Amino acid sequence: MSIYDELPESITLDSVAVFTPTFVLLVDGQETGRITGYLGEDFF
């Protein structure tokens, strides 16, 4: 999915993704966590 794509109505984010990569954790379509940018190998 691209940061420019429109999200499905069933997904709610706390804010829009501006930088890539952005990894968003969803539970039942609601954002519960986020990692923005490349923070190094230790985080992946």
C-alpha atoms as an extended CHARMM CRD file, in Angstrom:
* protein
*
        44  EXT
         1         1  MET       CA              0.0000000000        0.0000000000        0.0000000000  PROA      1               0.0000000000
         2         2  SER       CA              1.2780000000        3.4830000000       -0.8280000000  PROA      2               0.0000000000
         3         3  ILE       CA              1.1350000000        6.4590000000        1.5480000000  PROA      3               0.0000000000
         4         4  TYR       CA             -0.9180000000        8.1290000000       -1.1860000000  PROA      4               0.0000000000
         5         5  ASP       CA             -3.5920000000        5.4180000000       -1.3170000000  PROA      5               0.0000000000
         6         6  GLU       CA             -6.9340000000        6.0720000000        0.3120000000  PROA      6               0.0000000000
         7         7  LEU       CA             -7.4690000000        3.8720000000        3.3660000000  PROA      7               0.0000000000
         8         8  PRO       CA            -10.4230000000        1.5320000000        3.6280000000  PROA      8               0.0000000000
         9         9  GLU       CA            -13.1890000000        2.8760000000        5.8710000000  PROA      9               0.0000000000
        10        10  SER       CA            -12.5310000000        0.0550000000        8.3490000000  PROA      10              0.0000000000
        11        11  ILE       CA             -9.0360000000        1.3960000000        9.2070000000  PROA      11              0.0000000000
        12        12  THR       CA             -8.5030000000        4.2840000000       11.6260000000  PROA      12              0.0000000000
        13        13  LEU       CA             -5.0530000000        5.8510000000       12.0390000000  PROA      13              0.0000000000
        14        14  ASP       CA             -3.9320000000        8.3190000000       14.7130000000  PROA      14              0.0000000000
        15        15  SER       CA             -2.2850000000       10.4150000000       11.9660000000  PROA      15              0.0000000000
        16        16  VAL       CA             -1.4050000000       10.0900000000        8.2960000000  PROA      16              0.0000000000
        17        17  ALA       CA              1.8360000000        8.4020000000        7.2670000000  PROA      17              0.0000000000
        18        18  VAL       CA              4.2730000000       11.0110000000        5.9520000000  PROA      18              0.0000000000
        19        19  PHE       CA              7.5990000000        9.1610000000        5.8580000000  PROA      19              0.0000000000
        20        20  THR       CA              8.5740000000        5.7750000000        4.5130000000  PROA      20              0.0000000000
        21        21  PRO       CA              8.9150000000        3.2460000000        5.7680000000  PROA      21              0.0000000000
        22        22  THR       CA              6.1090000000        3.5420000000        8.2820000000  PROA      22              0.0000000000
        23        23  PHE       CA              4.9410000000        0.3490000000        9.9630000000  PROA      23              0.0000000000
        24        24  VAL       CA              1.5240000000        0.6040000000       11.6130000000  PROA      24              0.0000000000
        25        25  LEU       CA              0.1690000000       -2.0220000000       14.0030000000  PROA      25              0.0000000000
        26        26  LEU       CA             -3.6100000000       -2.3860000000       13.8110000000  PROA      26              0.0000000000
        27        27  VAL       CA             -5.9800000000       -4.2040000000       16.1370000000  PROA      27              0.0000000000
        28        28  ASP       CA             -9.5160000000       -4.4840000000       14.7880000000  PROA      28              0.0000000000
        29        29  GLY       CA             -8.7270000000       -1.6900000000       12.2930000000  PROA      29              0.0000000000
        30        30  GLN       CA             -7.5630000000        0.7730000000       14.9900000000  PROA      30              0.0000000000
        31        31  GLU       CA             -3.9390000000        1.9370000000       15.1960000000  PROA      31              0.0000000000
        32        32  THR       CA             -2.2030000000        0.6510000000       18.3240000000  PROA      32              0.0000000000
        33        33  GLY       CA              1.4460000000        1.2680000000       17.4630000000  PROA      33              0.0000000000
        34        34  ARG       CA              3.7740000000        2.7730000000       14.8620000000  PROA      34              0.0000000000
        35        35  ILE       CA              7.4250000000        2.7730000000       13.8120000000  PROA      35              0.0000000000
        36        36  THR       CA              8.3700000000        5.5910000000       11.4410000000  PROA      36              0.0000000000
        37        37  GLY       CA             11.5710000000        5.5400000000        9.4380000000  PROA      37              0.0000000000
        38        38  TYR       CA             14.4760000000        3.1310000000        9.4530000000  PROA      38              0.0000000000
        39        39  LEU       CA             15.8820000000        2.9340000000       12.9570000000  PROA      39              0.0000000000
        40        40  GLY       CA             18.5330000000        0.2890000000       12.2610000000  PROA      40              0.0000000000
        41        41  GLU       CA             18.7160000000       -3.4930000000       12.1110000000  PROA      41              0.0000000000
        42        42  ASP       CA             18.1430000000       -3.9550000000       15.8550000000  PROA      42              0.0000000000
        43        43  PHE       CA             14.5210000000       -2.7960000000       15.5240000000  PROA      43              0.0000000000
        44        44  PHE       CA             13.6620000000       -5.2760000000       12.7650000000  PROA      44              0.0000000000
